Amino acid sequence: MKSYNDMTVISEKIDSDNKIHSIQQTGEVYTSEKKQR
């Protein structure tokens, strides 16, 4: 189960670049990243 969590974190970073999947998977993280940029 921990492996899955790790994969999710990695996915979040990769999706952050796409910004399309980011909204679907983690809208909160996407908003946070947008504010930082």
Short mmCIF file of the C-alpha atoms (twelve columns), coordinates in Angstrom:
data_MODEL
# 
_entry.id   MODEL 
# 
loop_
_atom_site.group_PDB 
_atom_site.id 
_atom_site.type_symbol 
_atom_site.label_atom_id 
_atom_site.label_alt_id 
_atom_site.label_comp_id 
_atom_site.label_asym_id 
_atom_site.label_seq_id 
_atom_site.Cartn_x 
_atom_site.Cartn_y 
_atom_site.Cartn_z 
_atom_site.pdbx_PDB_model_num 
ATOM 1  C CA . MET A 1  0.000  0.000  0.000   1 
ATOM 2  C CA . LYS A 2  2.872  2.350  0.751   1 
ATOM 3  C CA . SER A 3  4.176  1.742  -2.752  1 
ATOM 4  C CA . TYR A 4  0.891  3.001  -4.161  1 
ATOM 5  C CA . ASN A 5  1.168  6.184  -2.119  1 
ATOM 6  C CA . ASP A 6  4.676  6.748  -3.457  1 
ATOM 7  C CA . MET A 7  3.452  6.253  -6.984  1 
ATOM 8  C CA . THR A 8  0.710  8.793  -6.397  1 
ATOM 9  C CA . VAL A 9  3.235  11.393 -5.287  1 
ATOM 10 C CA . ILE A 10 5.351  10.787 -8.375  1 
ATOM 11 C CA . SER A 11 2.238  10.920 -10.529 1 
ATOM 12 C CA . GLU A 12 1.323  14.245 -8.969  1 
ATOM 13 C CA . LYS A 13 4.664  15.777 -9.973  1 
ATOM 14 C CA . ILE A 14 4.399  14.427 -13.516 1 
ATOM 15 C CA . ASP A 15 0.772  15.492 -13.814 1 
ATOM 16 C CA . SER A 16 1.737  18.895 -12.483 1 
ATOM 17 C CA . ASP A 17 3.556  19.426 -15.760 1 
ATOM 18 C CA . ASN A 18 0.522  18.348 -17.722 1 
ATOM 19 C CA . LYS A 19 -1.773 20.417 -15.502 1 
ATOM 20 C CA . ILE A 20 -4.654 18.586 -17.149 1 
ATOM 21 C CA . HIS A 21 -4.438 15.346 -15.174 1 
ATOM 22 C CA . SER A 22 -3.409 17.362 -12.135 1 
ATOM 23 C CA . ILE A 23 -6.844 18.940 -11.951 1 
ATOM 24 C CA . GLN A 24 -8.532 15.548 -12.234 1 
ATOM 25 C CA . GLN A 25 -6.295 13.736 -9.747  1 
ATOM 26 C CA . THR A 26 -5.309 16.491 -7.313  1 
ATOM 27 C CA . GLY A 27 -7.044 19.812 -7.804  1 
ATOM 28 C CA . GLU A 28 -5.743 21.090 -4.471  1 
ATOM 29 C CA . VAL A 29 -2.114 20.452 -5.376  1 
ATOM 30 C CA . TYR A 30 -2.700 22.012 -8.784  1 
ATOM 31 C CA . THR A 31 -4.019 25.202 -7.212  1 
ATOM 32 C CA . SER A 32 -1.083 25.323 -4.797  1 
ATOM 33 C CA . GLU A 33 1.399  24.920 -7.659  1 
ATOM 34 C CA . LYS A 34 -0.317 27.614 -9.685  1 
ATOM 35 C CA . LYS A 35 -0.064 30.046 -6.769  1 
ATOM 36 C CA . GLN A 36 3.642  29.283 -6.379  1 
ATOM 37 C CA . ARG A 37 4.244  29.948 -10.063 1 
# 
